[in-house]
Amino acid sequence: MMKSFVEKNDRFVQRFFEISLGLSTWALLTSPLWLGFLYPEAVVYMLTFLTVYWSYLAFRHTYGLVIGYNKHKSELKIDWLSECKKLDFSELPDKKTLPPSLEDVRHLILVPLVAEPEGVIRDTMGGILRQTFSKKQIVVAFTIEERGVDKVKSAVEKVMGECGHEFHDYMIYVHPAGIPGEAVGVAAANRTWGSKNAVVDLEKKGENIRNYIYSSIDGDHIIHPQYISRLTHLYLSSDNRDNHYYSTAVPLFDNNLWRVPLMMRIEASAVTMGVLSDWIVTKKTLKDTFSAFSISLKTLIEADYWDVTLGVDDTIFYWRAFFAKGGKFDGLPHFIPYSADAVEGRSYWESHKSLYKQLLRWGWGVIDFPLSMKGFLKDKRVAFSKKMGWFIKHIQKRVVFVNIVFLITFGFGLVTVVNPLVKQSNFAYSLPDIMSTILTVTLIFLIPGTIYRFKLSGPIPKEFPWWKKLLVYLEGPLIILNLLTFSFIPTIEAQTRLLLGKKKDDLYFTPKVR
């Protein structure tokens, strides 16, 4: 009966969840004002809890970072091609989805492009060419947005004219502009166009789709030489391999890290360390796709590619596969990295503007909340425990984590604005001191964060002047500034747009600078 209600009232249910998340965010964000007037004791208890919870998150993040980094270094020391060759296919799990032999394994790597210069394309292809895994088992497919086709296609043809013979095959597609219903400015439609055409062409050539592992990378991604070998080993040794996506836990943004302004560097490092830590401390069943990931090509087809109508591609594919598999779809990480570009503009201010627009686009990923919640109501195959786990994860990620730094920083001050008597109350008298003490102790976690940041990103360039090197060391504490600006305001804007029903179907493409 519930399923029937959702189907009959799809638009109402969709808007209910779109509005409810935005309202929850604004209710929490403004709680020091309205709750400080109605029930100030509750605000004091909430701020105390959030302060303690923030300290717990800092500890958990540091723990995940340490363990994750050690896994990263361990995996880099292993010769993964040799490990692949040691696999006994007669003993590997899930025989019905297993290629007959290592020589039968094929990789389809899709590279979506918009306006990337030739230098970016060469760097990306250089990473693929340096793979330890046989290039004769790799197919590279480029899918190019029509609006940038003149320069980009000629650059791709030039690069592949020099190295295309080293691969099993390569393909070039042009995604037409203006297809009705498609969102503009995000890679979902472009990826779908290229992937569908690649599958058709592979089948025409008599290729066995069952033997293909599909990887989607961005146009600026430079994969580590062991990336494909490690992916192959993880894929072949995993049970129910069609029910997993495979992703690196180490997305580095070090192509241009030391060239970009301070805030871009802070954001890039925070994403790297956050993703690495999160793979350790979060259950794999509650992790959605981010940026580059790999899956069985059969799973890509079964999930019907991406949703081309939405301005999001990273997380939304996860939910399409999740419901296609009845909730039995999760991620498996490896720790071999890829390198990408940190956000960079042609000037100092253009860099900041570009970062804001990219984070607004990422913030639009909030659309996964109404889509997933609506799917939970429809699909009875998904276990109730997983539904509840994801609901809590959504609230943590989209409501609590977004607002926590703002509330800890300004919450008590806002309470005293609407209710000055709170300062004189017994229950709130010592709150500022308690919060200050806890947050001061929490600062100790900036030390390992700074250490591991340099371990992941590499040393400061020697040519940096002394004052610039000093600023780099101060970037750890300045992450708080980032959390109150670039990691906060664009997310609030995206949720508010969704709350008001102002859909974004023309999103920002982050340009690559060389």
Kinemage of the C-alpha trace (Angstrom):
@kinemage 1
@onewidth
@group {chain A} dominant
@subgroup {mainchain}
@vectorlist {calphas} color= white
{ca met a 1} P 0.000 0.000 0.000
{ca met a 2} L 2.875 2.349 0.806
{ca lys a 3} L 4.453 1.597 -2.549
{ca ser a 4} L 1.185 2.378 -4.301
{ca phe a 5} L 0.895 5.682 -2.429
{ca val a 6} L 4.430 6.728 -3.402
{ca glu a 7} L 3.875 5.861 -7.039
{ca lys a 8} L 0.586 7.729 -7.171
{ca asn a 9} L 1.985 10.765 -5.372
{ca asp a 10} L 5.537 10.769 -6.686
{ca arg a 11} L 5.829 14.555 -6.999
{ca phe a 12} L 4.383 15.175 -3.535
{ca val a 13} L 6.743 12.669 -1.903
{ca gln a 14} L 9.709 14.109 -3.812
{ca arg a 15} L 8.940 17.661 -2.664
{ca phe a 16} L 8.294 16.507 0.905
{ca phe a 17} L 11.815 15.146 1.210
{ca glu a 18} L 13.360 18.072 -0.676
{ca ile a 19} L 11.725 20.489 1.740
{ca ser a 20} L 12.245 18.434 4.902
{ca leu a 21} L 16.026 18.279 4.616
{ca gly a 22} L 16.388 22.002 3.933
{ca leu a 23} L 14.047 22.830 6.800
{ca ser a 24} L 16.021 20.551 9.119
{ca thr a 25} L 19.258 22.315 8.172
{ca trp a 26} L 17.824 25.788 8.724
{ca ala a 27} L 16.087 24.728 11.935
{ca leu a 28} L 19.390 23.524 13.388
{ca leu a 29} L 21.339 26.477 12.011
{ca thr a 30} L 18.981 29.024 13.590
{ca ser a 31} L 18.251 27.038 16.754
{ca pro a 32} L 20.343 29.336 18.998
{ca leu a 33} L 17.928 32.143 18.065
{ca trp a 34} L 14.495 30.565 18.300
{ca leu a 35} L 15.300 27.856 20.821
{ca gly a 36} L 17.439 30.287 22.819
{ca phe a 37} L 14.309 32.357 23.317
{ca leu a 38} L 11.908 29.485 23.958
{ca tyr a 39} L 14.083 27.025 25.881
{ca pro a 40} L 17.682 28.238 26.408
{ca glu a 41} L 18.617 25.216 28.510
{ca ala a 42} L 18.149 23.001 25.445
{ca val a 43} L 20.575 25.129 23.429
{ca val a 44} L 23.211 24.871 26.157
{ca tyr a 45} L 22.889 21.090 26.267
{ca met a 46} L 22.948 20.903 22.459
{ca leu a 47} L 26.084 23.065 22.163
{ca thr a 48} L 27.805 21.005 24.864
{ca phe a 49} L 26.927 17.802 23.026
{ca leu a 50} L 28.092 19.189 19.668
{ca thr a 51} L 31.402 20.292 21.169
{ca val a 52} L 32.054 16.833 22.603
{ca tyr a 53} L 30.881 15.236 19.364
{ca trp a 54} L 33.253 17.459 17.356
{ca ser a 55} L 36.133 16.251 19.523
{ca tyr a 56} L 35.066 12.661 18.924
{ca leu a 57} L 34.973 13.288 15.169
{ca ala a 58} L 38.474 14.783 15.315
{ca phe a 59} L 39.767 11.701 17.138
{ca arg a 60} L 37.984 9.351 14.747
{ca his a 61} L 39.309 11.238 11.730
{ca thr a 62} L 42.871 11.048 13.047
{ca tyr a 63} L 42.547 7.321 13.750
{ca gly a 64} L 41.223 6.672 10.235
{ca leu a 65} L 43.953 8.826 8.722
{ca val a 66} L 46.746 6.935 10.482
{ca ile a 67} L 45.382 3.495 9.607
{ca gly a 68} L 44.498 4.532 6.065
{ca tyr a 69} L 47.904 6.038 5.370
{ca asn a 70} L 49.633 2.862 6.595
{ca lys a 71} L 47.452 0.800 4.254
{ca his a 72} L 48.346 3.181 1.439
{ca lys a 73} L 52.079 2.747 2.017
{ca ser a 74} L 51.714 -1.024 2.378
{ca glu a 75} L 49.844 -1.443 -0.906
{ca leu a 76} L 52.363 0.717 -2.776
{ca lys a 77} L 55.100 -1.754 -1.825
{ca ile a 78} L 53.314 -4.723 -3.414
{ca asp a 79} L 53.777 -5.754 -7.046
{ca trp a 80} L 50.100 -6.095 -7.899
{ca leu a 81} L 50.623 -7.472 -11.393
{ca ser a 82} L 52.615 -10.335 -9.885
{ca glu a 83} L 49.826 -10.855 -7.350
{ca cys a 84} L 47.321 -11.035 -10.209
{ca lys a 85} L 49.434 -13.668 -11.946
{ca lys a 86} L 49.505 -15.752 -8.745
{ca leu a 87} L 45.707 -15.976 -8.596
{ca asp a 88} L 44.336 -19.479 -9.085
{ca phe a 89} L 41.149 -18.969 -11.087
{ca ser a 90} L 39.855 -22.372 -10.024
{ca glu a 91} L 39.727 -21.128 -6.433
{ca leu a 92} L 38.375 -17.608 -7.006
{ca pro a 93} L 34.784 -16.896 -5.842
{ca asp a 94} L 31.620 -16.259 -7.849
{ca lys a 95} L 32.495 -18.351 -10.896
{ca lys a 96} L 29.514 -17.160 -12.966
{ca thr a 97} L 30.894 -13.586 -13.132
{ca leu a 98} L 34.566 -14.564 -13.341
{ca pro a 99} L 36.549 -14.132 -16.589
{ca pro a 100} L 38.111 -17.442 -17.730
{ca ser a 101} L 41.671 -16.257 -17.131
{ca leu a 102} L 43.763 -13.180 -16.423
{ca glu a 103} L 44.429 -12.821 -20.151
{ca asp a 104} L 40.665 -12.595 -20.750
{ca val a 105} L 40.201 -9.643 -18.389
{ca arg a 106} L 39.456 -6.388 -20.190
{ca his a 107} L 39.286 -2.831 -18.900
{ca leu a 108} L 37.144 -0.060 -20.376
{ca ile a 109} L 38.351 3.325 -19.111
{ca leu a 110} L 36.014 6.225 -19.886
{ca val a 111} L 37.413 9.769 -19.933
{ca pro a 112} L 34.796 12.566 -20.209
{ca leu a 113} L 36.112 15.850 -21.615
{ca val a 114} L 34.730 19.359 -22.000
{ca ala a 115} L 37.417 21.947 -22.639
{ca glu a 116} L 40.610 20.326 -21.356
{ca pro a 117} L 43.773 21.551 -23.075
{ca glu a 118} L 46.122 19.117 -24.793
{ca gly a 119} L 48.520 19.168 -21.842
{ca val a 120} L 45.835 17.815 -19.495
{ca ile a 121} L 44.917 15.051 -21.949
{ca arg a 122} L 48.584 14.090 -22.353
{ca asp a 123} L 49.028 13.899 -18.588
{ca thr a 124} L 45.966 11.676 -18.199
{ca met a 125} L 47.032 9.377 -21.016
{ca gly a 126} L 50.553 9.292 -19.600
{ca gly a 127} L 49.142 7.783 -16.437
{ca ile a 128} L 47.306 5.086 -18.396
{ca leu a 129} L 50.361 4.364 -20.554
{ca arg a 130} L 52.506 3.809 -17.459
{ca gln a 131} L 50.250 1.053 -16.120
{ca thr a 132} L 51.972 -2.195 -15.158
{ca phe a 133} L 48.893 -4.059 -16.429
{ca ser a 134} L 48.975 -4.953 -20.122
{ca lys a 135} L 47.747 -2.058 -22.284
{ca lys a 136} L 46.614 -4.666 -24.826
{ca gln a 137} L 43.826 -5.508 -22.363
{ca ile a 138} L 42.714 -1.885 -21.979
{ca val a 139} L 40.181 0.042 -24.067
{ca val a 140} L 40.133 3.825 -23.653
{ca ala a 141} L 36.953 5.709 -24.580
{ca phe a 142} L 36.817 9.502 -24.780
{ca thr a 143} L 33.459 11.251 -24.665
{ca ile a 144} L 33.606 14.950 -25.551
{ca glu a 145} L 30.984 17.637 -24.986
{ca glu a 146} L 29.980 19.151 -28.324
{ca arg a 147} L 30.577 22.714 -27.133
{ca gly a 148} L 34.295 22.012 -26.779
{ca val a 149} L 34.696 19.536 -29.590
{ca asp a 150} L 36.759 21.595 -32.069
{ca lys a 151} L 39.880 21.946 -29.942
{ca val a 152} L 39.447 18.926 -27.686
{ca lys a 153} L 38.783 16.308 -30.348
{ca ser a 154} L 41.784 17.364 -32.406
{ca ala a 155} L 43.940 17.194 -29.258
{ca val a 156} L 42.654 13.697 -28.444
{ca glu a 157} L 43.232 12.513 -32.009
{ca lys a 158} L 46.759 13.904 -31.936
{ca val a 159} L 47.614 12.228 -28.629
{ca met a 160} L 46.001 8.893 -29.531
{ca gly a 161} L 47.615 8.981 -32.965
{ca glu a 162} L 50.920 8.714 -31.126
{ca cys a 163} L 49.991 6.036 -28.578
{ca gly a 164} L 46.670 4.446 -29.566
{ca his a 165} L 48.409 1.396 -31.066
{ca glu a 166} L 49.546 0.360 -27.586
{ca phe a 167} L 45.978 -0.352 -26.447
{ca his a 168} L 43.470 -3.074 -27.210
{ca asp a 169} L 41.340 -0.324 -28.728
{ca tyr a 170} L 40.333 3.289 -28.289
{ca met a 171} L 37.163 5.188 -29.124
{ca ile a 172} L 36.156 8.843 -29.451
{ca tyr a 173} L 32.568 10.054 -29.102
{ca val a 174} L 30.964 13.493 -29.204
{ca his a 175} L 28.054 14.137 -26.869
{ca pro a 176} L 25.543 16.393 -28.694
{ca ala a 177} L 24.487 19.582 -26.930
{ca gly a 178} L 20.857 20.422 -26.253
{ca ile a 179} L 19.374 16.951 -25.885
{ca pro a 180} L 15.937 17.570 -24.257
{ca gly a 181} L 15.807 16.694 -20.565
{ca glu a 182} L 19.558 16.557 -20.005
{ca ala a 183} L 21.228 18.637 -17.314
{ca val a 184} L 24.012 20.858 -18.645
{ca gly a 185} L 27.444 21.381 -17.122
{ca val a 186} L 27.898 18.072 -15.322
{ca ala a 187} L 29.384 14.842 -16.609
{ca ala a 188} L 26.438 12.468 -16.060
{ca ala a 189} L 24.949 12.917 -19.528
{ca asn a 190} L 28.360 12.922 -21.185
{ca arg a 191} L 29.442 9.756 -19.341
{ca thr a 192} L 26.178 8.047 -20.237
{ca trp a 193} L 26.504 8.971 -23.908
{ca gly a 194} L 30.068 7.716 -24.170
{ca ser a 195} L 29.462 4.568 -22.126
{ca lys a 196} L 26.373 3.483 -24.057
{ca asn a 197} L 28.079 4.013 -27.399
{ca ala a 198} L 31.192 2.178 -26.228
{ca val a 199} L 29.109 -0.836 -25.160
{ca val a 200} L 27.345 -0.907 -28.530
{ca asp a 201} L 30.651 -0.746 -30.401
{ca leu a 202} L 32.287 -3.410 -28.231
{ca glu a 203} L 29.390 -5.765 -28.839
{ca lys a 204} L 29.538 -5.085 -32.589
{ca lys a 205} L 33.201 -6.084 -32.499
{ca gly a 206} L 32.322 -9.374 -30.818
{ca glu a 207} L 33.757 -8.477 -27.397
{ca asn a 208} L 32.543 -10.406 -24.357
{ca ile a 209} L 31.056 -7.702 -22.107
{ca arg a 210} L 31.110 -10.126 -19.183
{ca asn a 211} L 34.911 -9.912 -19.061
{ca tyr a 212} L 35.017 -6.099 -18.842
{ca ile a 213} L 35.785 -3.980 -15.782
{ca tyr a 214} L 34.541 -0.431 -16.304
{ca ser a 215} L 36.347 2.600 -14.827
{ca ser a 216} L 35.234 6.200 -14.994
{ca ile a 217} L 37.913 8.811 -14.381
{ca asp a 218} L 37.936 12.578 -14.848
{ca gly a 219} L 39.834 14.309 -17.622
{ca asp a 220} L 42.568 15.505 -15.250
{ca his a 221} L 43.107 12.232 -13.385
{ca ile a 222} L 46.550 10.674 -13.555
{ca ile a 223} L 46.296 7.136 -12.229
{ca his a 224} L 49.228 5.538 -10.421
{ca pro a 225} L 51.139 2.893 -12.461
{ca gln a 226} L 49.740 0.118 -10.237
{ca tyr a 227} L 46.152 1.389 -10.277
{ca ile a 228} L 44.740 -1.036 -12.865
{ca ser a 229} L 46.703 -4.030 -11.559
{ca arg a 230} L 45.454 -3.396 -8.010
{ca leu a 231} L 41.907 -2.895 -9.250
{ca thr a 232} L 42.086 -6.133 -11.221
{ca his a 233} L 43.279 -8.090 -8.189
{ca leu a 234} L 40.561 -6.622 -5.967
{ca tyr a 235} L 37.869 -7.304 -8.547
{ca leu a 236} L 38.899 -10.901 -9.251
{ca ser a 237} L 39.321 -11.828 -5.587
{ca ser a 238} L 35.972 -10.362 -4.457
{ca asp a 239} L 32.832 -12.409 -3.973
{ca asn a 240} L 29.629 -11.070 -5.567
{ca arg a 241} L 31.828 -8.812 -7.682
{ca asp a 242} L 28.847 -7.413 -9.601
{ca asn a 243} L 27.458 -6.058 -6.337
{ca his a 244} L 30.385 -3.796 -5.522
{ca tyr a 245} L 31.985 -0.651 -6.798
{ca tyr a 246} L 35.743 -0.399 -6.428
{ca ser a 247} L 37.376 2.880 -5.501
{ca thr a 248} L 40.673 4.242 -4.342
{ca ala a 249} L 40.667 5.621 -0.818
{ca val a 250} L 43.490 7.973 -1.786
{ca pro a 251} L 42.327 10.676 -4.223
{ca leu a 252} L 45.245 13.094 -4.409
{ca phe a 253} L 44.915 16.632 -5.755
{ca asp a 254} L 48.617 17.184 -6.202
{ca asn a 255} L 48.884 17.904 -9.942
{ca asn a 256} L 48.999 21.609 -9.123
{ca leu a 257} L 48.680 21.665 -5.325
{ca trp a 258} L 51.610 23.970 -4.655
{ca arg a 259} L 50.571 26.376 -7.387
{ca val a 260} L 47.039 27.197 -6.208
{ca pro a 261} L 46.034 29.769 -3.552
{ca leu a 262} L 45.832 28.828 0.107
{ca met a 263} L 42.067 28.125 0.337
{ca met a 264} L 42.172 25.850 -2.713
{ca arg a 265} L 45.031 23.906 -1.129
{ca ile a 266} L 43.211 23.589 2.198
{ca glu a 267} L 40.064 22.300 0.489
{ca ala a 268} L 41.992 19.823 -1.668
{ca ser a 269} L 43.959 18.433 1.280
{ca ala a 270} L 40.811 18.208 3.398
{ca val a 271} L 39.055 16.144 0.715
{ca thr a 272} L 42.020 13.775 0.374
{ca met a 273} L 42.381 13.188 4.097
{ca gly a 274} L 38.631 13.064 4.660
{ca val a 275} L 38.066 10.395 2.002
{ca leu a 276} L 41.026 8.327 3.213
{ca ser a 277} L 39.924 8.433 6.837
{ca asp a 278} L 36.258 7.854 6.026
{ca trp a 279} L 36.978 4.581 4.233
{ca ile a 280} L 38.498 3.281 7.472
{ca val a 281} L 35.933 4.486 10.014
{ca thr a 282} L 32.723 4.122 7.959
{ca lys a 283} L 31.009 0.886 7.117
{ca lys a 284} L 31.425 0.067 3.436
{ca thr a 285} L 27.652 -0.435 3.230
{ca leu a 286} L 27.174 3.291 3.948
{ca lys a 287} L 29.634 4.705 1.397
{ca asp a 288} L 28.471 6.124 -1.908
{ca thr a 289} L 30.529 6.692 -5.047
{ca phe a 290} L 32.844 9.679 -5.360
{ca ser a 291} L 34.671 10.884 -8.456
{ca ala a 292} L 36.643 7.988 -10.024
{ca phe a 293} L 35.357 4.466 -9.400
{ca ser a 294} L 35.148 1.095 -11.126
{ca ile a 295} L 32.446 -1.530 -11.529
{ca ser a 296} L 31.593 -4.563 -13.595
{ca leu a 297} L 30.499 -3.375 -17.028
{ca lys a 298} L 27.470 -5.655 -16.604
{ca thr a 299} L 26.517 -3.702 -13.456
{ca leu a 300} L 26.820 -0.398 -15.311
{ca ile a 301} L 24.374 -1.672 -17.932
{ca glu a 302} L 22.018 -3.122 -15.326
{ca ala a 303} L 21.936 0.215 -13.456
{ca asp a 304} L 21.132 1.956 -16.767
{ca tyr a 305} L 24.125 4.266 -16.511
{ca trp a 306} L 23.636 7.743 -14.936
{ca asp a 307} L 20.555 9.899 -14.469
{ca val a 308} L 21.053 12.479 -17.225
{ca thr a 309} L 18.316 14.774 -15.903
{ca leu a 310} L 20.133 15.666 -12.687
{ca gly a 311} L 23.083 17.964 -12.117
{ca val a 312} L 24.931 15.309 -10.138
{ca asp a 313} L 26.901 12.302 -11.312
{ca asp a 314} L 29.178 11.066 -8.508
{ca thr a 315} L 26.666 9.939 -5.875
{ca ile a 316} L 23.581 9.426 -8.023
{ca phe a 317} L 25.077 6.497 -9.916
{ca tyr a 318} L 25.491 4.724 -6.576
{ca trp a 319} L 21.765 4.938 -5.908
{ca arg a 320} L 20.843 3.723 -9.373
{ca ala a 321} L 23.014 0.636 -8.859
{ca phe a 322} L 21.851 0.304 -5.232
{ca phe a 323} L 18.195 -0.022 -6.195
{ca ala a 324} L 18.954 -2.082 -9.303
{ca lys a 325} L 20.580 -4.576 -6.928
{ca gly a 326} L 17.820 -4.410 -4.317
{ca gly a 327} L 20.084 -2.681 -1.802
{ca lys a 328} L 22.875 -5.226 -2.173
{ca phe a 329} L 25.506 -2.852 -3.506
{ca asp a 330} L 28.442 -1.383 -1.648
{ca gly a 331} L 31.997 -0.187 -2.044
{ca leu a 332} L 35.338 -1.925 -1.714
{ca pro a 333} L 38.403 0.308 -1.374
{ca his a 334} L 41.987 -0.054 -2.435
{ca phe a 335} L 44.783 2.329 -1.520
{ca ile a 336} L 46.564 2.957 -4.814
{ca pro a 337} L 46.046 6.648 -5.663
{ca tyr a 338} L 45.262 8.838 -8.581
{ca ser a 339} L 46.353 12.458 -8.884
{ca ala a 340} L 43.965 15.233 -9.908
{ca asp a 341} L 43.913 19.013 -10.185
{ca ala a 342} L 43.033 21.198 -7.246
{ca val a 343} L 40.671 23.984 -8.291
{ca glu a 344} L 42.613 26.698 -10.101
{ca gly a 345} L 41.631 29.809 -12.018
{ca arg a 346} L 43.512 32.139 -14.306
{ca ser a 347} L 43.879 34.613 -11.435
{ca tyr a 348} L 43.786 34.687 -7.643
{ca trp a 349} L 40.139 35.780 -7.517
{ca glu a 350} L 39.079 33.490 -10.360
{ca ser a 351} L 40.425 30.574 -8.338
{ca his a 352} L 38.222 31.473 -5.369
{ca lys a 353} L 35.201 31.992 -7.599
{ca ser a 354} L 35.801 28.656 -9.294
{ca leu a 355} L 36.142 26.873 -5.950
{ca tyr a 356} L 32.833 28.285 -4.729
{ca lys a 357} L 31.054 27.199 -7.902
{ca gln a 358} L 32.511 23.698 -7.705
{ca leu a 359} L 31.497 23.302 -4.074
{ca leu a 360} L 28.014 24.578 -4.919
{ca arg a 361} L 27.845 21.829 -7.532
{ca trp a 362} L 29.014 19.280 -4.970
{ca gly a 363} L 26.448 20.665 -2.535
{ca trp a 364} L 23.794 19.919 -5.118
{ca gly a 365} L 24.519 16.267 -4.334
{ca val a 366} L 21.885 16.796 -1.625
{ca ile a 367} L 19.417 15.636 -4.283
{ca asp a 368} L 20.404 12.102 -3.305
{ca phe a 369} L 18.379 12.473 -0.091
{ca pro a 370} L 14.895 12.718 -1.641
{ca leu a 371} L 15.822 10.188 -4.331
{ca ser a 372} L 17.087 7.609 -1.855
{ca met a 373} L 14.301 8.137 0.675
{ca lys a 374} L 11.679 7.781 -2.039
{ca gly a 375} L 13.427 4.636 -3.220
{ca phe a 376} L 13.403 3.218 0.321
{ca leu a 377} L 9.615 3.612 0.447
{ca lys a 378} L 9.194 1.879 -2.902
{ca asp a 379} L 11.702 -0.971 -2.675
{ca lys a 380} L 10.861 -3.615 -0.094
{ca arg a 381} L 13.938 -5.660 -1.034
{ca val a 382} L 16.193 -3.224 0.835
{ca ala a 383} L 16.733 -4.314 4.445
{ca phe a 384} L 15.151 -2.006 7.040
{ca ser a 385} L 18.458 -1.789 8.922
{ca lys a 386} L 20.182 -0.469 5.800
{ca lys a 387} L 17.397 2.058 5.226
{ca met a 388} L 17.757 3.374 8.768
{ca gly a 389} L 21.538 3.378 8.518
{ca trp a 390} L 21.423 5.503 5.382
{ca phe a 391} L 18.789 7.850 6.837
{ca ile a 392} L 21.018 8.545 9.841
{ca lys a 393} L 24.039 8.929 7.541
{ca his a 394} L 22.152 11.490 5.427
{ca ile a 395} L 21.170 13.541 8.486
{ca gln a 396} L 24.712 13.453 9.852
{ca lys a 397} L 26.279 14.435 6.534
{ca arg a 398} L 23.750 16.964 5.243
{ca val a 399} L 22.530 18.556 8.485
{ca val a 400} L 24.789 17.984 11.494
{ca phe a 401} L 28.241 18.012 9.829
{ca val a 402} L 27.369 21.067 7.743
{ca asn a 403} L 26.319 23.166 10.743
{ca ile a 404} L 28.455 21.886 13.594
{ca val a 405} L 31.430 24.249 13.240
{ca phe a 406} L 29.183 27.305 12.830
{ca leu a 407} L 27.154 26.390 15.920
{ca ile a 408} L 30.202 25.675 18.079
{ca thr a 409} L 31.771 28.952 17.001
{ca phe a 410} L 28.797 31.314 17.133
{ca gly a 411} L 26.005 29.406 18.890
{ca phe a 412} L 26.434 30.717 22.423
{ca gly a 413} L 26.861 34.281 21.214
{ca leu a 414} L 23.616 34.067 19.229
{ca val a 415} L 21.760 32.736 22.267
{ca thr a 416} L 22.832 35.723 24.337
{ca val a 417} L 21.639 38.087 21.607
{ca val a 418} L 18.029 36.923 21.910
{ca asn a 419} L 18.216 36.059 25.597
{ca pro a 420} L 20.874 38.108 27.476
{ca leu a 421} L 19.797 36.584 30.789
{ca val a 422} L 21.325 33.257 29.728
{ca lys a 423} L 24.752 34.588 30.747
{ca gln a 424} L 23.591 34.880 34.338
{ca ser a 425} L 21.953 31.450 34.561
{ca asn a 426} L 23.644 28.660 36.514
{ca phe a 427} L 23.264 26.085 33.738
{ca ala a 428} L 25.043 28.290 31.160
{ca tyr a 429} L 27.544 30.161 33.312
{ca ser a 430} L 30.457 27.803 32.738
{ca leu a 431} L 29.542 26.747 29.170
{ca pro a 432} L 32.024 29.041 27.355
{ca asp a 433} L 34.879 27.791 29.536
{ca ile a 434} L 33.902 24.155 29.068
{ca met a 435} L 33.631 24.533 25.286
{ca ser a 436} L 36.917 26.417 25.138
{ca thr a 437} L 38.728 23.712 27.113
{ca ile a 438} L 37.368 20.891 24.962
{ca leu a 439} L 38.146 22.688 21.708
{ca thr a 440} L 41.644 23.590 22.904
{ca val a 441} L 42.360 19.933 23.650
{ca thr a 442} L 40.954 19.026 20.243
{ca leu a 443} L 43.563 21.246 18.591
{ca ile a 444} L 46.153 18.555 19.321
{ca phe a 445} L 44.682 16.568 16.421
{ca leu a 446} L 45.890 19.262 14.030
{ca ile a 447} L 49.428 17.983 14.581
{ca pro a 448} L 48.976 14.495 13.067
{ca gly a 449} L 46.732 16.041 10.429
{ca thr a 450} L 49.519 18.389 9.348
{ca ile a 451} L 52.098 15.584 9.391
{ca tyr a 452} L 50.017 13.240 7.248
{ca arg a 453} L 49.024 16.035 4.949
{ca phe a 454} L 52.668 16.546 4.025
{ca lys a 455} L 53.181 12.791 3.747
{ca leu a 456} L 50.374 12.608 1.191
{ca ser a 457} L 51.008 15.807 -0.744
{ca gly a 458} L 54.790 15.808 -0.686
{ca pro a 459} L 57.250 18.377 0.682
{ca ile a 460} L 56.917 22.131 0.313
{ca pro a 461} L 58.736 23.289 -2.844
{ca lys a 462} L 62.257 24.492 -2.040
{ca glu a 463} L 61.780 27.651 -4.088
{ca phe a 464} L 59.016 28.900 -1.761
{ca pro a 465} L 60.148 32.005 0.215
{ca trp a 466} L 60.300 31.610 4.006
{ca trp a 467} L 57.066 33.541 4.616
{ca lys a 468} L 55.157 31.345 2.193
{ca lys a 469} L 56.501 28.201 3.860
{ca leu a 470} L 55.341 29.586 7.205
{ca leu a 471} L 51.846 30.138 5.813
{ca val a 472} L 51.763 26.529 4.606
{ca tyr a 473} L 52.372 25.299 8.152
{ca leu a 474} L 49.544 27.534 9.366
{ca glu a 475} L 47.093 25.991 6.912
{ca gly a 476} L 46.172 23.301 9.451
{ca pro a 477} L 44.455 25.692 11.876
{ca leu a 478} L 43.029 27.665 8.947
{ca ile a 479} L 40.871 24.684 8.023
{ca ile a 480} L 38.372 26.171 10.504
{ca leu a 481} L 38.103 29.204 8.225
{ca asn a 482} L 37.423 26.884 5.316
{ca leu a 483} L 34.739 25.047 7.301
{ca leu a 484} L 32.991 28.353 7.987
{ca thr a 485} L 33.140 29.573 4.380
{ca phe a 486} L 33.737 27.357 1.349
{ca ser a 487} L 32.667 24.114 3.004
{ca phe a 488} L 29.631 25.770 4.596
{ca ile a 489} L 28.030 28.540 2.523
{ca pro a 490} L 27.792 26.715 -0.863
{ca thr a 491} L 26.208 23.710 0.851
{ca ile a 492} L 23.642 25.903 2.593
{ca glu a 493} L 22.896 27.636 -0.715
{ca ala a 494} L 22.378 24.312 -2.506
{ca gln a 495} L 20.026 23.005 0.188
{ca thr a 496} L 18.101 26.275 0.222
{ca arg a 497} L 17.681 26.153 -3.549
{ca leu a 498} L 16.327 22.619 -3.253
{ca leu a 499} L 14.044 23.680 -0.389
{ca leu a 500} L 12.583 26.457 -2.536
{ca gly a 501} L 12.209 24.186 -5.553
{ca lys a 502} L 14.813 26.052 -7.610
{ca lys a 503} L 16.345 23.146 -9.485
{ca lys a 504} L 19.780 23.443 -11.065
{ca asp a 505} L 19.954 21.950 -14.551
{ca asp a 506} L 22.902 24.002 -15.819
{ca leu a 507} L 25.875 23.394 -13.571
{ca tyr a 508} L 29.422 24.619 -13.492
{ca phe a 509} L 32.271 22.830 -15.220
{ca thr a 510} L 35.511 23.410 -13.314
{ca pro a 511} L 38.108 24.488 -15.899
{ca lys a 512} L 41.570 22.932 -15.949
{ca val a 513} L 44.484 25.335 -16.124
{ca arg a 514} L 47.870 24.560 -17.664
